[in-house]
Structures are given as structure tokens and as C-alpha cells.
Amino acid sequence: MESGEFPQQELTGICLRTCMIHYAAYRNIFPLWALGEYRRHVLLPSYSI
């Protein structure tokens, strides 16, 4: 789309082939979650002894 958004699909995810999810905020939350995971695992690695 011209605004940079992707068209809304009917389903966002499926869990165990029985639970179908339509989560409108998923497209906004997933990138933030992924960046947080990257920061936690790559930029701030924990050192275990």
C-alpha cells in the first residue's frame, strides 16, 4: 500500500491448528518485540559462569 502498511489478512496466526488469531496490533508489536529480543541477546549478552 502507499502508506507502507500491508493489507489486513483474515488471520494473523494459528496455534496448534485449532486456535486462529486475528490480532490487529500484531503488526505494531512484533517489530518492537523483535528489537527487544535482539537487544537482549546480542547487544547485552549475559555471561554465565
N, C-alpha and C positions, 0 to 999 in steps of 0.2 A: 504494500500500500504506500501511498505517497507520504504518509506521516511516519513511516518506519515501523508501524505495527504490523503484526501478522493477523490474518483473518481468524476470527474465533471459530474454533473447531467444536464439534459436538462433545467430545470427551477430552479431558486433559490427561488422564491416566487410568490404568486398570490394575487392581490389586488382587492377586490370586484368582484371576479370571472370573471373579464374581462381583467385585465392587468397582463400579465405574464412577470416576470423579470428574466433575465439571467445576473447576476452581478458577474463577476469573482473575484473581490476584496472583496466580501461579507465575505468570509471565513477568511480574514485577519482583516477586520474592525470590525466585530461583537464582537469578544473576547475583543478588546480594548474598544469598546463602553460599553460592559457589565461590565468590570472592572471599567470604569469611573463612571458608574451608581452606582456600589457597593460602591465606594469611596465616592461619593457624598451623598448617602443615609445612609450608615452605619458608615463609618469612620469619616465623617464630617457632622453630623446631624445639621440641623438648628433649632434654638429654637425660636418659635413664641410665642409672649405674647398676 
